Amino acid sequence: MNEKGYILTEEFRKRALRYLTYLKFQKVKGRNIFDINEISSELGYNKASVSNDLHLLGIYHLNNSIPIGIGIDAFESFLVVNRLSEAFLICNSKQAKKIIHAKELAQQGIKVVAAFDPSPNLEPYEIDAIKVLSADRIDSLSDRMHIQFMIIATEKEQAQHAANIAANAGAKAIINMSGVELVFPDGIAGINTNGIEKLEEDIAKIQALMASNTR
């Protein structure tokens, strides 16, 4: 039951998951606003039902248009989505493949969805279908893809710069695997570690830090 006293059924949860998937896909396509008429048509739900579902989560609207970010936040909060399940990797070419294929990430349910290299004058490259882009692309993609978890695996001398890039892109959680101690801005759950061997422990620490940051 939510704070307004409505019973949020399993059917509502299923619809909420479809709404969230739809909104995140639209965000990746570069959309910033979603329209109730459109989402009703695309998902096959009655417009009045869509409006009521949004109201249940405290999403109100004028002229049927709502910022996509607000919708994503509301549905993720309701569904208790693990925001550590998708990550951006800030790396160099030596480390990227090792991190992307690390069994420790898979065991924790973490998927690297994009990678960025802070090396100057970078020519984008690809590692097993994961594009490694110039670090100046991270701002726009983190906003579009709603990614808040970032892993740093650069050379030591690039690590603090990479952390600053991640912070400016809206990171809420950072695991630093560069082997050098970094200073993280207030409001960011940051862990310095020497590798992925203790990832399960590091994730638990990150989750605890994120929880304390929201209190």
Contacts in CASP RR format, 6 or more apart in sequence:
PFRMAT RR
TARGET T0000
AUTHOR 0000-0000-0000
METHOD contacts of the structure
MODEL  1
MNEKGYILTEEFRKRALRYLTYLKFQKVKGRNIFDINEISSELGYNKASV
SNDLHLLGIYHLNNSIPIGIGIDAFESFLVVNRLSEAFLICNSKQAKKII
HAKELAQQGIKVVAAFDPSPNLEPYEIDAIKVLSADRIDSLSDRMHIQFM
IIATEKEQAQHAANIAANAGAKAIINMSGVELVFPDGIAGINTNGIEKLE
EDIAKIQALMASNTR
1 7 0 8 1.000
1 8 0 8 1.000
2 8 0 8 1.000
2 56 0 8 1.000
2 57 0 8 1.000
4 56 0 8 1.000
4 58 0 8 1.000
6 56 0 8 1.000
8 56 0 8 1.000
8 78 0 8 1.000
12 53 0 8 1.000
12 56 0 8 1.000
13 78 0 8 1.000
13 79 0 8 1.000
15 43 0 8 1.000
15 45 0 8 1.000
15 53 0 8 1.000
16 53 0 8 1.000
16 57 0 8 1.000
16 75 0 8 1.000
16 78 0 8 1.000
16 79 0 8 1.000
17 75 0 8 1.000
17 79 0 8 1.000
18 43 0 8 1.000
19 39 0 8 1.000
19 43 0 8 1.000
19 53 0 8 1.000
19 71 0 8 1.000
19 75 0 8 1.000
20 72 0 8 1.000
20 75 0 8 1.000
20 76 0 8 1.000
20 79 0 8 1.000
20 81 0 8 1.000
22 39 0 8 1.000
22 42 0 8 1.000
22 43 0 8 1.000
23 34 0 8 1.000
23 68 0 8 1.000
23 69 0 8 1.000
23 71 0 8 1.000
23 72 0 8 1.000
23 75 0 8 1.000
24 72 0 8 1.000
24 145 0 8 1.000
24 146 0 8 1.000
26 34 0 8 1.000
26 68 0 8 1.000
27 68 0 8 1.000
27 69 0 8 1.000
27 72 0 8 1.000
27 144 0 8 1.000
27 145 0 8 1.000
27 146 0 8 1.000
28 144 0 8 1.000
28 145 0 8 1.000
29 144 0 8 1.000
30 144 0 8 1.000
31 68 0 8 1.000
32 67 0 8 1.000
32 68 0 8 1.000
32 69 0 8 1.000
33 65 0 8 1.000
33 66 0 8 1.000
33 67 0 8 1.000
33 68 0 8 1.000
34 65 0 8 1.000
34 66 0 8 1.000
34 68 0 8 1.000
34 71 0 8 1.000
35 64 0 8 1.000
35 65 0 8 1.000
35 66 0 8 1.000
36 47 0 8 1.000
36 50 0 8 1.000
36 51 0 8 1.000
36 54 0 8 1.000
36 61 0 8 1.000
36 64 0 8 1.000
36 65 0 8 1.000
36 66 0 8 1.000
37 47 0 8 1.000
37 64 0 8 1.000
39 45 0 8 1.000
39 50 0 8 1.000
40 46 0 8 1.000
40 47 0 8 1.000
40 49 0 8 1.000
40 50 0 8 1.000
43 50 0 8 1.000
45 53 0 8 1.000
51 61 0 8 1.000
54 60 0 8 1.000
54 61 0 8 1.000
54 66 0 8 1.000
54 71 0 8 1.000
54 74 0 8 1.000
57 71 0 8 1.000
57 74 0 8 1.000
57 75 0 8 1.000
57 77 0 8 1.000
57 78 0 8 1.000
58 74 0 8 1.000
59 66 0 8 1.000
59 70 0 8 1.000
59 71 0 8 1.000
59 74 0 8 1.000
69 146 0 8 1.000
72 146 0 8 1.000
75 81 0 8 1.000
76 83 0 8 1.000
83 148 0 8 1.000
83 149 0 8 1.000
83 172 0 8 1.000
83 173 0 8 1.000
83 210 0 8 1.000
84 108 0 8 1.000
84 110 0 8 1.000
84 149 0 8 1.000
84 173 0 8 1.000
84 203 0 8 1.000
84 206 0 8 1.000
84 207 0 8 1.000
85 109 0 8 1.000
85 110 0 8 1.000
85 111 0 8 1.000
86 110 0 8 1.000
86 111 0 8 1.000
86 113 0 8 1.000
86 145 0 8 1.000
86 147 0 8 1.000
86 149 0 8 1.000
87 105 0 8 1.000
87 110 0 8 1.000
87 111 0 8 1.000
87 112 0 8 1.000
87 113 0 8 1.000
87 147 0 8 1.000
87 149 0 8 1.000
87 150 0 8 1.000
87 151 0 8 1.000
88 112 0 8 1.000
88 113 0 8 1.000
88 114 0 8 1.000
88 115 0 8 1.000
88 116 0 8 1.000
88 138 0 8 1.000
88 141 0 8 1.000
88 142 0 8 1.000
88 147 0 8 1.000
88 149 0 8 1.000
88 150 0 8 1.000
88 151 0 8 1.000
88 166 0 8 1.000
88 169 0 8 1.000
88 171 0 8 1.000
89 96 0 8 1.000
89 99 0 8 1.000
89 100 0 8 1.000
89 112 0 8 1.000
89 114 0 8 1.000
89 115 0 8 1.000
89 116 0 8 1.000
89 150 0 8 1.000
89 151 0 8 1.000
89 153 0 8 1.000
90 115 0 8 1.000
90 116 0 8 1.000
90 117 0 8 1.000
90 118 0 8 1.000
90 135 0 8 1.000
90 138 0 8 1.000
90 150 0 8 1.000
90 151 0 8 1.000
90 152 0 8 1.000
90 153 0 8 1.000
90 154 0 8 1.000
90 162 0 8 1.000
90 165 0 8 1.000
90 166 0 8 1.000
91 99 0 8 1.000
91 115 0 8 1.000
91 116 0 8 1.000
91 117 0 8 1.000
91 132 0 8 1.000
91 151 0 8 1.000
91 152 0 8 1.000
91 153 0 8 1.000
91 154 0 8 1.000
92 117 0 8 1.000
92 118 0 8 1.000
92 119 0 8 1.000
92 153 0 8 1.000
92 154 0 8 1.000
92 155 0 8 1.000
92 158 0 8 1.000
93 117 0 8 1.000
93 125 0 8 1.000
93 132 0 8 1.000
95 153 0 8 1.000
95 154 0 8 1.000
95 177 0 8 1.000
96 115 0 8 1.000
96 117 0 8 1.000
96 127 0 8 1.000
96 130 0 8 1.000
96 132 0 8 1.000
96 153 0 8 1.000
97 127 0 8 1.000
97 128 0 8 1.000
98 153 0 8 1.000
99 105 0 8 1.000
99 112 0 8 1.000
99 151 0 8 1.000
99 153 0 8 1.000
99 177 0 8 1.000
99 196 0 8 1.000
100 112 0 8 1.000
100 115 0 8 1.000
100 127 0 8 1.000
100 128 0 8 1.000
100 130 0 8 1.000
101 128 0 8 1.000
102 196 0 8 1.000
102 199 0 8 1.000
104 196 0 8 1.000
104 197 0 8 1.000
104 199 0 8 1.000
104 200 0 8 1.000
105 111 0 8 1.000
105 112 0 8 1.000
105 196 0 8 1.000
105 199 0 8 1.000
107 199 0 8 1.000
107 200 0 8 1.000
108 199 0 8 1.000
108 200 0 8 1.000
108 203 0 8 1.000
110 149 0 8 1.000
110 203 0 8 1.000
112 130 0 8 1.000
112 151 0 8 1.000
113 130 0 8 1.000
113 145 0 8 1.000
113 147 0 8 1.000
114 130 0 8 1.000
114 131 0 8 1.000
114 133 0 8 1.000
114 141 0 8 1.000
114 145 0 8 1.000
114 147 0 8 1.000
115 127 0 8 1.000
115 130 0 8 1.000
115 131 0 8 1.000
115 132 0 8 1.000
115 133 0 8 1.000
116 132 0 8 1.000
116 133 0 8 1.000
116 134 0 8 1.000
116 135 0 8 1.000
116 137 0 8 1.000
116 138 0 8 1.000
116 165 0 8 1.000
117 125 0 8 1.000
117 132 0 8 1.000
117 133 0 8 1.000
117 134 0 8 1.000
117 135 0 8 1.000
118 135 0 8 1.000
118 154 0 8 1.000
118 158 0 8 1.000
118 161 0 8 1.000
118 162 0 8 1.000
118 165 0 8 1.000
119 158 0 8 1.000
122 133 0 8 1.000
122 134 0 8 1.000
122 135 0 8 1.000
124 131 0 8 1.000
124 132 0 8 1.000
124 133 0 8 1.000
124 134 0 8 1.000
125 131 0 8 1.000
125 132 0 8 1.000
126 132 0 8 1.000
133 141 0 8 1.000
135 162 0 8 1.000
135 165 0 8 1.000
138 165 0 8 1.000
138 166 0 8 1.000
138 169 0 8 1.000
139 168 0 8 1.000
139 169 0 8 1.000
141 147 0 8 1.000
142 148 0 8 1.000
142 169 0 8 1.000
142 170 0 8 1.000
142 171 0 8 1.000
143 169 0 8 1.000
148 170 0 8 1.000
148 171 0 8 1.000
148 172 0 8 1.000
148 173 0 8 1.000
149 171 0 8 1.000
149 172 0 8 1.000
149 173 0 8 1.000
149 174 0 8 1.000
149 206 0 8 1.000
150 166 0 8 1.000
150 169 0 8 1.000
150 171 0 8 1.000
150 173 0 8 1.000
150 174 0 8 1.000
150 175 0 8 1.000
151 174 0 8 1.000
151 175 0 8 1.000
151 177 0 8 1.000
152 159 0 8 1.000
152 162 0 8 1.000
152 163 0 8 1.000
152 166 0 8 1.000
152 174 0 8 1.000
152 175 0 8 1.000
152 176 0 8 1.000
152 177 0 8 1.000
152 178 0 8 1.000
152 182 0 8 1.000
153 177 0 8 1.000
153 178 0 8 1.000
154 162 0 8 1.000
154 178 0 8 1.000
155 178 0 8 1.000
156 178 0 8 1.000
156 179 0 8 1.000
156 180 0 8 1.000
158 178 0 8 1.000
159 176 0 8 1.000
159 178 0 8 1.000
159 179 0 8 1.000
159 180 0 8 1.000
159 182 0 8 1.000
160 180 0 8 1.000
160 182 0 8 1.000
160 183 0 8 1.000
162 178 0 8 1.000
163 174 0 8 1.000
163 176 0 8 1.000
163 182 0 8 1.000
163 183 0 8 1.000
163 184 0 8 1.000
166 174 0 8 1.000
167 174 0 8 1.000
167 184 0 8 1.000
167 185 0 8 1.000
167 188 0 8 1.000
171 188 0 8 1.000
172 187 0 8 1.000
172 188 0 8 1.000
172 189 0 8 1.000
172 210 0 8 1.000
172 213 0 8 1.000
173 188 0 8 1.000
173 189 0 8 1.000
173 190 0 8 1.000
173 206 0 8 1.000
173 209 0 8 1.000
173 210 0 8 1.000
174 182 0 8 1.000
174 184 0 8 1.000
174 188 0 8 1.000
174 189 0 8 1.000
174 190 0 8 1.000
174 191 0 8 1.000
175 190 0 8 1.000
175 191 0 8 1.000
175 193 0 8 1.000
175 199 0 8 1.000
175 202 0 8 1.000
175 203 0 8 1.000
175 206 0 8 1.000
176 182 0 8 1.000
176 190 0 8 1.000
176 191 0 8 1.000
176 192 0 8 1.000
176 193 0 8 1.000
177 193 0 8 1.000
177 194 0 8 1.000
177 195 0 8 1.000
177 196 0 8 1.000
179 192 0 8 1.000
179 193 0 8 1.000
179 194 0 8 1.000
179 195 0 8 1.000
180 192 0 8 1.000
181 192 0 8 1.000
182 190 0 8 1.000
182 192 0 8 1.000
184 190 0 8 1.000
187 213 0 8 1.000
188 213 0 8 1.000
189 206 0 8 1.000
189 209 0 8 1.000
189 210 0 8 1.000
189 213 0 8 1.000
190 206 0 8 1.000
190 209 0 8 1.000
191 202 0 8 1.000
191 205 0 8 1.000
191 206 0 8 1.000
191 209 0 8 1.000
193 199 0 8 1.000
193 202 0 8 1.000
END
